[in-house]
Amino acid sequence: MPDFSVESSLGGLVAGIDEAGRGPWAGPVVAAAVILEPSRLPAELIAGLDDSKKLRKPVREMLYNHIKAGAAHGVGQASVEEIDEINILQATMLAMRRAFENLPDEPKFAIVDGNRDPGLGVPTRCLIGGDASSLSIAAASILAKVTRDRIMEGLTSDFPGYGWEKNAGYGTKQHQQGLAEYGVTPHHRRTFAPIAKLIK
């Protein structure tokens, strides 16, 4: 389970940063930055924080609400157009920088899930599997995933045939069937191989 040891070792305000949506065929990539102060959140809530992918949706939603209410946070995204223009890796870094810039307070340090420094302008530590080891990154992963899932659910009203409310834009069987029946939408990542193949 994630803990607060990395944050404590750095001292001062520390932002944990993570993203959601690098792999889907449609929709933006979303990042979140969270400055977590455990003393401001209930102990049972802190105990429940984990990598967002390991949590059931109702638990993620509950934690999301508590994080939004009790922790300084920022959210950023990069659009489908930006993903296609600069590639998904660079778009992810861009979304992380935007999330960091949207924090209400500037931290002294940042810890980022993964092995790439997004260039935040403060000392940054990259942690592979950080959402499973750092409470701040776990909180950011929850914020990013719930935000992105809600974006994809919102797009479903205009594009109901792709199952985005369930698959969040990933290349599931239902999504593939929607593409075969209805074609490519403005929200699809045209540089991703399965979509590029359909366009050709």
NORHU-V861721 format. One record per run of one state. SS is the DSSP state (@ for helix, = for strand, . for the rest). FROM is the first residue (numbers start at 1). TO is the last residue. Records with the same first field share a line. If there is no record, write none. Layout:
SS=FROM-TO, FROM-TO
//
This chain:
.=1-2, 4-4, 11-13, 21-25, 27-28, 36-37, 41-42, 49-51, 55-56, 71-71, 79-79, 87-87, 102-108, 114-122, 128-129, 133-133, 156-159, 163-163, 168-172, 183-187, 189-192, 200-200
==3-3, 14-20, 26-26, 29-35, 72-78, 109-113, 123-127, 134-134, 188-188
@=5-10, 38-40, 43-48, 52-54, 57-70, 80-86, 88-101, 130-132, 135-155, 160-162, 164-167, 173-182, 193-199
//
